[in-house]
């Protein structure tokens, strides 16, 4: 079996790479991305003005695979938020950063039990439900079962997907 060794610095570089300082946060996003929606909701809830850069996940094989975007996010995923001199990735990590560092309405309850319930629901959506809707998963399934264009795969209703 293969052994993978990761250091904490190699893991945190995905979420907290230093970025070029900008007056206004920049959110790399795509309209169809549930993860991007989550971040946009929290940015708007907290009243944070930001610039949006659209990364079309379908056009030209997916703009997330371009050299320009890989330089921003080596995972080639959206969303990515450039803020406070940081490059933040992964929607739930971005939301927790915003919650812990920015003014505005609270996203998570202050009660520990309620906060745990809120995180449990968020993890169900992000880790259990959403991967079945992600473009990469749909493209792979489509290649195995003969789907159409990216994002047009229709699975039988009995699968529950």
N, C-alpha and C positions, 0 to 999 in steps of 0.2 A: 504494500500500500504506500501511496505517496505521502510524504510528510510536508506540511506547510508550516512555515515559521513566519510569524508576523510580529513586528514590534509595535508598541503603542504609537510611535511616531508615524509609522506607515499607515496605520488606521486613521489617525486624526488628520492626516494630510488630505484625505478625501473630503472632510467636512470643514476644516479650518485652515485652508491654504491662505497665506497672505495675498491680498488682491490690491489692485491699483485703487488708491483713494478717489472717491467721487463724492460730490456734494449730495447727490441723490442716489439711494440704493438702486441697483439694477437687478431686475428679475428676469432670468432666462426661463421662458415658459412656452407652453403649447396649450391651445384652447381645449384640447381633448384629454389632457392629462389630469387625472384626479388628484395626483400629488401636487401639481401646480395650483389647482383649485384650492386645496387646503391652505397653501401659503398665501395666495391672493386674499382669501377670506380673512386670515389673521392680520395681514398687512392693512387691509381696509378697516377691519374692526378697531385696530389700534390707531387709525388715522395717519399711517405712515405713507407719505407720498413716495412714489417710486417710478422708475422708468421700466418699461417692458421691452424685452428683446425676444421676438418670436423665433423659436427653433422648430421648424416644420419637421415633424417626425416621419413624414412620408415622402415629401418632395426630394427628388434626386437621390433616392435610397436612404433618406433621413439626414437632415442637416446636423443632427447630433453626432454623426460620424465624421464630420468635417475636421480638418486639422485645426481650423480656427476655434471651433467649440471644444475640441479635445484639450486645447491649451487652457480653457476655462475649467472644464470638468472632465477629468480623465476617465470617469465612469461612463461618459457619453449618455447621460440621463438628464431629464429635467424633473424638478426645477433646480436652478442654481441661483443663489442670491449673493450679489456682491454688496457688502455693507460693512461699515466700520473697519475698513481695511482688511476684511476677511472674505474668503470664498466659502460660502455655506452651501452644503448639499444635503440631500435626503429630507423630505418634507417634515417629518416629525422632529428631527434634530433642529431644523430651521425654526419651527414653531416654538420649541422649547427655548431656543436662544432668544427669540423675540419676546417670549413671556418673561424671561429672566432679566432682560436688559432694557426693555422699552416700556414707556408709560402707556397708559390707556387701559381699557377694560381688560379684565383678567380672562384668559382663555380656559384655565384650569381652576377648579374649585379650590378653596383654601383648606378644606377638610381633607385629611389624608385618605380616608376611605372613599369619599366621593372622587377625589383626584385619581385614585387607583382605578375606580370604575371608568372614569373618563379615558384614562390611558388604555385600559383593556379594550374599550370600544374602538379607540383610534388604531390600536394594533390589529384588531380583527379586520378593520377596513384596509389598512395598509399592507398587512402581511398575509392575510388569509384570502380576502376577497379580491382586492385590486390586482394581484399578479395574474389572475385569470383573465383580466381585461387588457393587460398591457400589450402593446404592439409587438414586442419581441416574442412573447408567448404565442400570440395569435399567428404571427408569421411562421413560427416553427411548426405549430399544429397544422397550419395551412399547407406547408411544404410536405408534411407527412400524409395528410388526408386529401390533398388536392383542393385547396381553397382558391379564391379569386385574388383580386388585388389586396394589398395590405389593408387590414382593418375591415375587410368585407367577408371574412370567414363567418359562416353561419353554422353553428353546431346544432345537432338535433335537440329539440326541447327536452327530451327525457334526461339529458345529461345534467340539467339544472344550471347550465352556464348561459 
